[in-house]
Structure formats: structure tokens, C-alpha cells
Amino acid sequence: MAYAGDNRYEGSPKRVKYDRQLRLWDDHGQYALEAAHVCLVNASACGTEILKSLVLPGVGAFTILDGKIVTGEDAGSNFFLDKESIGKSRAKVSTEYLLEMNPDVRGEFVDETLESILQAEPNFFSKFTVVIATNVDESALLKLADKLWDQGVPLLVCRSYGMVGYMRVQFSDRTIIESRPENEFHDLRLDRPFPALQRFVDAVDLGKLTDQEHAHVPFVVILLKYLEGWKSRNDNQIPKNSKEKNVLKAEILKGARKKDDEENFEEACRAVNRSITVTTVPSEIQSILSDPLCENLTSESKSFWILVKALKEFVNNEGQGCLPVRGIIPDMTSDTQSYIKLQNIYKAKAEEDAHTVYVKVQQLLSNLGKPPNFISEHEVKIFCKNSHCLRVLHGRSIRDEYNPNTSNTQSLIAHLEHEDSNIVFYVLLRAVDKFYSTYCRYPGQTNDEVESDIVKLKNCVTSLMNEWSCSPIMKDDYIHEMCRFGAAELHSIAAFIGGCAAQEVIKLITGQYVPFNNTLIYYAVNQSTSVYEL
């Protein structure tokens, strides 16, 4: 596997072609994307929109599994199909058009149905990085979901049904190192400065600096200088509340020589609240460090949990209760020489901490009988840099969701108490599947039966709610609307869901950012999106 710093794309035409996305998931994320092979079940309007948004950023390869031929309905809703496509293999035509969008991508199609592949080639899906299923009927979906759950292959189920969009992601457990939280965290360690930082600060005498030098002292130095004075007067304690921090801010402002021309002192005041805090291990990370998978390593343990075990040993020993230093500092008003020196001090400490963790990793690998290169030192550096925002998601199988004995009905019932909650469309989509299993068609697909289908669909909703021991509370308007949709795909809805789904697939492939868990409903009428864990 490649990691940031490999410079794989440096000087390459791909650096220009994929520049914007490389800023999002870096070189190693792009490499993971180019090494991925995704499978799309059914080249529906929604399905081809998902693949389009994966082909353009350069997914390595895709396979379309679809045994249907193009119909007039397909040509009317699918951007990649036209009148000339009618009567042809939907998988073949879609593959040809998609490949025209990016010559870097490989694509193939299998002109078979999902059911026939599941029966003839049970291990067909094990080779894929991610499987995407669109507009698959419930019976086949459950068989596919069971197979992929057993094989450990993530599954993303997508659906565009009239004005409703639906996504359901299935994975066992996802461990995420680069979760990339929205709010950047700067680990400055002002409450417990490490030796190199303390020496740098001690070497600065604010009283002997010229006015120009004084106005360009990094705010980290200013904060530590004034914090030392505070601690000397307060039993070596840092300010603990707003009142105390306001007193410290006032002291810092008094130290500015030119009240309107020393931005560095103003920066120091603004940084007091977020930077002068007690350095601790976040509770989310504590729970990961306490996970049994960390405590009970075996030769089958994934690299993530070996890294977590080494991290825990570091926190309990060399880290003295703290995570490794990140090695990143924010921009600040400073002369270039001082800023670079300060930056290098934090980087050096981060590298020192990461190397300490790497040594522990190597010892663990040796104990587990794994080769030293099972985890590279660069991988350890990335892990340590992001150790404050590690995430572990515990997934749930679709089979468990559909099983009355294991389904999360209490959560479902709680959401249904709000009559305008988007959860109503989850119920309706389950109901139209029940309708399909009974009548071999979706409600409203035949115009002359819409009125009778409304009654039938309402009965399906009632039956489903009874299975959940829930009162059938639902506005008739919603049931009428589902029948009016007639299971039609609208291209605008398919395109929106396709874009959202492609983002989730990229998260699964790159192991970066946090995927939703586990059900997403989009209702285009009021443009609302809701995520539920079902």
C-alpha cells in the first residue's frame, strides 16, 4: 500500500488531472481508489450515476452485472442510454458509455441476472472492493447481502423511487484512521511543554527584543511566557475557567507595546480558550484503547488493532497519559525564521513519538509471528498524526435488520412518532417490496389499477407495522404518492443519490472520512435528508 509522502504522482500528468481530489484524500487515497474494483448490480439510472462519479475521479475498474435489455423507460430516465440503445444489453451499452469518460479506468460487463450469478458462481463477488446494488428486489437483495456479509465485502444498496432516494450501507466493522474531522485540532501541549519547546521559549527574552521583533514573536511563545507567570502564582495550575482565562488575556494584552499594531498578541488572546487546556486522551479514543480487539491480539488481528495496542502502550508509558504529538501548528503572525524553527520543533517531537510507537509495533509483530514489513513506519506516522480522531464503526447486517427478532424496531417506532419524519419512506419502501413479492409488480405501475393498488399498499403497510408491533400511523397522502410514483426513476433524483453514493463508496475504498451508518433517506419534495441506524 502507498502512503502520503510517496510522491507517486509528483510530476505525473495525473497530478494535474486529479489535483483537486488529491487535496481531499492525498496520494495514498488516490492510489487506493485506482487499485479498487467495484461491482454494480443493475445499470439503472441511479446505478450509472454512481459509476459516473467513480469513473471520473479514476476508480481502477468496474464490473456491471445486469441481465436486462434497455427499454423505453430506461432511455427516458438514464442519461447514458438513448433511443438507439433500446433492445440492446443494458450492461454492455452502459459500460461502453462510461468508459468513454476516463481512459484510465477499466470496465467490463456480465450480461446475467443477479439470481443466476448467485446460484452459478457463489464466490463471484469476493474479488470486489465494494459492491453496489440498485433497484434489487428484496428476495435477491437478502441473498446478496448474506453472501457479502460472510465474505467481508462492503455492500451499498441504493434506490431511486419517484421523489424518494434511499441508501443502505452494510459492513461488519470499519476502522478509520483518517476520519478528517471538520474542525482542525492543533496539539500545542501548552499545559505540559516538551523539553525542546521549553528551551525554544526560554531562549526568547521579550523585554530585550526590538519593537519589530516583539511584534513577530509566535503566539505560542507569548502564551507560554505568560502561562509560566500565571502558574507561578497559582500552584502550578493553568487557568481552568472563563474568568481565569479572561484575566490571563488581559495580562497578555498589557504586554503588547503597540496596542493596535501587534497582531501576534491579539492572536495569543484569541488562542487562550482553545489552546490552554489540559491535554487528555479523548473519551472516544479511550473506548478504542479499551476495546477487546486491542487487548486480545492474535495472529489474525488487523493492522489497525496492532497499531492501537502500540498506541496504548505509548500512552501508558512514554506519553504519560497523552497521545503522540501531532506535529502540526497553525498559521500565525511571526518572522519566517522563528515560525520555521517552531514548526520543526513540533515536527521533530512528532517523529520522535511516532518512532517510539513504531518500535512497539515491531515488537508486537514479532510476538504475533508477523513480518516486520506488515506495518511500515510511514503507516505508523500517519496513524500517530491522526490518533486523536480514530473512529471505529460497528456495522449491522441487512439480514438482522429484516429479521423481526433482531431488528431495531424500538428506534423505528420512536422515529415514527413524528408523522412527518423521513422514516415513513423507509416503511413505504419496505411495503412496496412486500407488494412486489405478492403481485410481481410495484404499485401504480399500471395506470388502470392505481386506485386498487392504494388499498393493497395500505394493507402491506398495516401488515408490516403489525410485524413490528407498531400502530399503523401514516398519512394516506404518502401511500397515494408512492402509488403515483409507479416505481419510476426520475433522473434528477437518481443523479443526486448517485453523487451521494459515490462519495460513500470512495470513503469505503480509501478508508478516509466517516461513512454514514447505516440508512439514508432523501425526500426531494422538501429537500430533506435523514440518517438512521436501523
N, C-alpha and C positions, 0 to 999 in steps of 0.2 A: 504494500500500500504506500502511496505517496503522501507526503505531508507538507504543510506550509514551509516554505524555505527551500523546497526542492528546485524552485525556479524552472519547472518543467516547461512553462510556456514563454519564458523570457526570450525575446527576440523572435518568437514564432508568430506567424500570421494569426493564429488563434488568440494571441494576446489582444490584438485589435478587434477581432471578430467577437470575442466573448468578454470584452473589457468590463462592461457594466456588471455582469453576473459574477465575474471573478472577484469583484469588490464585495459581493454578498456572501459567497461561500469559498473564496480563495482557491488556490491552485489544487489543493488536495480534494476539495469538494467537486471541482470540475473533473478531476481525474476519476473520482468515484462515479460521477454521472456518465462519463464516457465508457466506463467499464461495466455499466449496468445493462441488463437485458430485461425489458418489461414485456408483459403479455397483455393484450387487450382482448377480452371476450366480448364480441359483438361490436361491429363498426357502426354503431348508431350515431346520431348527430352529436350526442354527448361524448361518446367514446372517441370519435375522430377529433373533437375539440381538445380532449385531454392529450391525445397523442401529438396534436399540432404543437401544444405548449410544452411538450417534452422534446420533440424533434428540433424545434428552433434553437433551444439552448444547447443541443448536442448530446442527447442521450445516445449511448453506444449502439443499441439495437432494439428493435421491437418486433413482435410477432402478433399478427391479428388472427384470432380464431373466430371464424364466422361461417356458418354453412348456408346463409341466406343469400338470395339474389336481390338486386336493387329493385325497389318498387317505386311507383309514382310518389307515394308518401315520403319515401326516403329522399328522392330528388327534391321534394319541396321543402324539406327541413334540414337537410345535410349540406353544408357549404361545399363539401368535397365531392358531391355527386350531382349529376345533371341529367337531362333527358336522354343523352347518348349513353348513359350508364344503365338505364333501365333494362332489366333482364340479364345483366351480367353479374358475375360474382361480386358481392359487396366487399368481401375481404380483399380481393385482387385489385379492384378499382381504387379502393381507399388507400391501399399500400402504395400503389403507383403514384397517386397524387401527393401523398405525404412525403415520399422520398424525394420529390422534386424540390421540397422546401429546404433541404440541407444535405449536400453531398457527403458530409462527414458521417451520416447515420446509415446504418444497415437495417433493412427491413425485409420481412418475409410474411407470408400468409399461409394459413391452413384452412382449406375450404371444407371444414367439418363442423358439426354441431358440438356444443359443449358436452351433451349427454353421451355422444358416441366416443369422444376422446376419453371421458372419464371411465367408460367401460373398456375400451380397447387398450388405452395407454395410461394406467393409473399413475405412473411417475412422470407423465408429460410435463407437469408444472413445476417439478422440483428444481429445474435448471434456471428458473427465472428469479430475478431480484425482487420484483414486485408483480403481482397480478391485479389487473383492473377488470372489474366485471360491470357491464352496463346493461340495464334492461333485461336481466335474467329472471326467469320465473322462480318462485320460492322453492319449489322442489329441487331444481337443479342447483340453485344457489346454496342450499344447505349441504348438498353433496360436495360441491366445490369447496365450501368453507371448511368442512370437516377434513378434507384431503389436505388443504393448505395449512390448517392448524397443526396437523400431525407432522407435516414436512417442514414447519417453521418458516413458511413463506408468507410475507405480509400480503393482505388482500384489501383492496379498496373497492367498495361497492358504490356505484353511482347511478343516479336515476334522474331523468328529466321527465316530469309528468305534468303536462299542462303548465300552470303557473307555479308549480312546486318543484323544488330541487332537493335532492336527498343524497347524502354521503354517509357511509358507514365504514370505518377502518377497523380491520381485525389484525391484531398482532398479539403475541404472547406477552413478552416484556420488552420494552425499549429502553436502552441505556443511552443517554445523550451527554456527551462531553461538552460540545459547543452549542449550548442552548441559546446563546446570544440574547440575553435579556435587553429590553428596550432602554433601560436606564443604565448607563455606563457606571461601573464601580471602580473607584480609584483607591487602591490599597496603599495608603501612605504610611501607616504604622506610627502615627504621631504620638500615640499613647505609650508606645514602647519602641523607640527608635533603635535600630540595629547599629552596631559599632561604627561601620563605615559612614552611615548617615550622620551619626552623632559627631564624628570627627569633622565632617564637612561643615556642619553647623557651628561647631566650636571655633573653627578657623575664621569665621566671619565676625568682625567687631563692628557693629552698626554705628557706634559712636565715632569711629575713625574713617568712615567712608566719605567720599566726596558726595555732593548733592546728586550728581548724575548716577554714581554707583548706588547710592542709597535708594534711588527711585527704580532700580532694576534688580534689587535683591529678590530672588524667587520667594513667593509667598510661603512655601514650605519652610524656608529658613526663618521667616518672620514669625510664623505660628509657633515653631519650636522654641525660638528665643523667648517669646512672651509666655509660652506654656511653662517653660522652666521656672520663670519667675512666679507664676501662679502656683505651681506645685510646691515651691519652696515655702510658700505662705499658707498652704492648705494640706499639710500632712502628706505631701507627695501624691495628691489626688488630682485628677483632671476635672474640669467643670462638668457637673452632672445634669444640670437643668437649664432651662432658658434664662432664668435670672442670672445664674453664674456665667453663662456664656455671653450674655449681654454686657456684663461687667468686663469680661476679657476683651470683647470687641471695642469697648470704649478705651481701654488701655492701649490697644493696638492703634486706634485712630489718633490718639495723643502722640504716638511715636512718629507719625508722619511729619516730615519737615515742611513740605508744601502741601497744604490741605487739599488743594484742587488739582494737584499735578503728580500724585503718587498712586497710580493705579494698582501697583503691587500691594500696597497696604489695604486698599479697598477690596482687592481680591482676597486677601488674608481674612478680612472681616466676613466676607460672603462665604468663605470656606469653613468657618468655625463650626457651624452646625453639622455639616456633613462629614467633616474631616477629623474633628476632635471627638472621637467616640472610642469606646472600649473595643478592642479587636477581639472578636469571638468567632467561633465556628457557627454559621447559621443553622437554625434548627432543622431545615430541610436536609442539609449536608450531614448533620449529626445522625439523622434517621438512616441515611445511606451507609454511614460508617458502622451503624449498629445492625445492619441487615445480615441475616444468617448466611447469605451468599458470600458476604465478605468474611464472616467469621469462620466458615467451614469450607475452605478452598479444597478443591480436588484437581486431579489431572484433567478433568473435563471443564474446569472453570474458564469462563470467558476472560479475555484480557482486561475488560473493564473492572471486574471484581478483584483481579490481582492488583491492578493499579489502586483500587480503593483500599485494599488491605495495606499496601505500602504507604499510602497517604495516612491511614490511621496510625500506623507505627510512627510516622514522622510527627504527626500532631501530638502524640503522647510522649514523644521524646524530644528531638531537636527543635520542633516547633513550639514547645512549651505551651501547648493548648491552642496554637494558631495554625492556620493553613499556610502553605508556601507563599512567599511574597510574589505578587503578580508581575512586577517589573514594568508597570505602565504608569506614567504620570500625565496629568492633564496639561494642556497648553497654559502658559502663564506669562505675565509680563516679567521679562528677565533679559539680561545680556546673554548673547548666544553661548559664550564660553561657560557661564555658570549653569545655564539650562542643560547643556550637553553633559557637563560633569555630573549634575544631579541625576539626569536620566541614566547615565552609565552606572551610577552607584546603585540605583534600583535594579537595573538590568543584571548587574553582577550578582546582587543578592538573590535575584530570582533564579539565575543559573546555578548558583551555589545550592539553593534549596532543592531545585529540580534534580541536580546531580545526586544529592543525598537520597532523594526518593528513588532515583534510578538504581542506585546501589542496593536499596532494599528490594526493588523489583527483581533484580538479578538474583538475589538470594532466594526469593520466593520461587522464581522459575526453576532454580537448581533443586529446591526442595520438592517441587512438583514433577521433576523429571522432564521439564520442557527446555528447548534450546534457548540460548541467550538472545537470539535474534527474534524470538517470539514477540517481544515488545521492544521497539527501538528507543534510543534515548530521545530522539526527536518527538516521538509519541508521548513520552513522559513529560517533556517540556510543555506540549500543548495541553496535556491533562492538568498539570500543575497551574498553568496560566488560567485555566477555566475551572479550577477546583471549587471556587466559591458559588458556581451556578450549575453544578451537575444535576441531572434530572433522571429519575427512573419512573417510567410509566408502566403500570401493571394492566395489561390488556385483558379483554374478555372475548370469548369465542361467540360467534353468531349463534351457534347451536345452544349455548347456555342462555342467550338472550331469548331464543324462541321456545325454550323448554319451560313450561309453566312451573315446574318445581324449582328452577334455578333462575328464573327471570327476575329482573329488578322491578317488580310490579309496584312496590311501595313508592318508589321515586316517580314512576309513571303516573300513578294515581294522584300524587301530590301536585305534579305539573298540570294535570287535567282539571284541578280545582279552579284554575284560571281559564275561563272559557275561550279567551282569545289567544291562548298560548299556542305557539307553533307546534307543540307536541301533538295537537289534534291531527296534523297532517301525517305524522308518523302512524297514528292509529288508522287513518284512512288509507294510507299506502299498504298497511298490513291487511286491511279489509278488502282492498281491490285485488290483492293476491289471493285471498280466500275466495273471492268472487271468481277469479280466473280458474282456480283449481276445481271449482264446481261447474262452471259454464264454458270453460275453454276459450274464453274471450274476456276482455275487460269491459266494465260498464260504460255504456254510451258509445261504443264503437259502431253500433248500428243505429242510425237515426230514428228509425221507427220503433225502437224499443227503449228509448231514453226514459220515458215515464215509468215503465215497469221495472227498469234497472234501478231506479231510485229506491223503490221499495225493496228490491233484492239486496242492494248495497247496504241499506239501513239494517236489514236483517243480519248481514255479515258483520256490521259494526256491533250490533247487540250481542251476537254470538261471541265475538272476540272479547268484548268487555266483560261478559259473563265468565269467560275463562280466567280473566284477571280478578274476578270477584269485585268488579267495579261497576257502579251505576252508569248506564249508557247516557251520559250527559254530553250532548253535542248539538250544535245548531243545525237545523235541517239545511240551511243555506250552504254549509260546507259539503254536505252529501250531494246536493244538487250540482254544486260546482264540479265535484270530481266526476260526476256523470257527464257533465257538459264538456269536460276536457277530452273524454273519449280516449284516454291514454296517449294523446298526441304529444309529440315533441315540438316545442317552439324553439327556433334556432337561438333566439336571444337568451332564453333560459339555459339551453344546452351550452352556449358559449360561456356564460357566467360560471356555471357549475364546472365546466371543463377547465377553466382557468384556475379556479379554486382547487380542484382535484389535482391538477398538475403540480401546484405548489406543495400539496401534501405528499405526493409521490417523491418529489425532489427532497423533501425533509427525510423521508424514509431511506432514500438512496444514499444521501450524503451523511446522514447521522447528525445533521446540524438543524438548529431551531427545533421547536417543540410541536409535534403534530397534535391535532385535536384528538380527544379521547371521549367518546368514540362515535357519536352520531351527530350529524349536522343537518338541519332543516332550513331551507331557504324558501320564503314566500314572496313572490315577485309583486303581488298586489300592493303590499305595504313596504316592500323592500327591506324585510327584516330577516336576520339570520340568527339562529339559536343553536347552541351545542348542548347535548345531553349525554350523560354517561349511563347507558342502558345495559 
